Amino acid sequence: MELSKLPGKPVLSPAGEALGYVKCAYVCKNFDKLSCLACVDGEEEEFFVPAQAIAGIGDAVIASARSKTPVGIPSPIGKGVFDRCGNFLGGAGEFDPENKLLFVYKNGGCAVFPAETIAADEAIIVYENAKQKPAAHRKNVQKNTKRTVKKETEAPPSPPRAENTVHKYLMPSRPLSGTNLLGKRVKKTVFSEEGTLASAGETVTPAVLKKAREHNRLVELAANTLTE
């Protein structure tokens, strides 16, 4: 599942009733699967759809139930990514829950970091290894590792260190399929071949996100929305 494609999708009931649209995704605390979707209805009121209540995801999300409270933690997609010294590494453009990998885009390139080396809150901090993470973020990684060792006859190999991961996974740029930018303000005007795509101070809406996809300007939109 590509979490970056979820924001902006319409949300429908099994009977076809329009419930709203997806604002962002939430993932489990150990970054291994989708936990719920944060959505907005026609009156701009927020509601949540638990993962177990999602009947299907295609051009729209079919939701069989809704909740008033979220489960899990917000997806890292769309957040600014920094190293532990405060240096900006780029914008989180995609997250793979199955393989627990975070894809970070900056200046036409893409770097990939293992989920166990990141701490996600309002922004994402990348550490050299899981042991350097603050205890509150490290706790879930340690618990998950213990369960894995008990179930397997042979412990899985240790993941590569983060400083090597950047070079190992460095790859040419590929078009961003979408980012979690809905509701955020554009800090610098973004242009397309046809003119102004999003003006400085403008709030990112599903229409702006759609236009950015059509004109292949998601990288520029993310860069001018996530950075100061």
Secondary structure, DSSP 8 states (H G I E B T S, - for coil): --GGG-TT-EEE-TT--EEEEEEEEEE-TTSSSEEEEEEE-TTS-EEEEEGGGEEEESSSEEES--BSS--SEE-STT-EEEETT--EEEEEEEEETTTTEEEEEETTEEEEEEGGGEEESSSEEE-SSGGGS-HHHHHHHHHHHHHHHHHSSS-------HHHHHHHH-EE-------S-TT-B-SS-EEETTEEEE-TT-B--HHHHHHHHHTT-HHHHHHHHH--
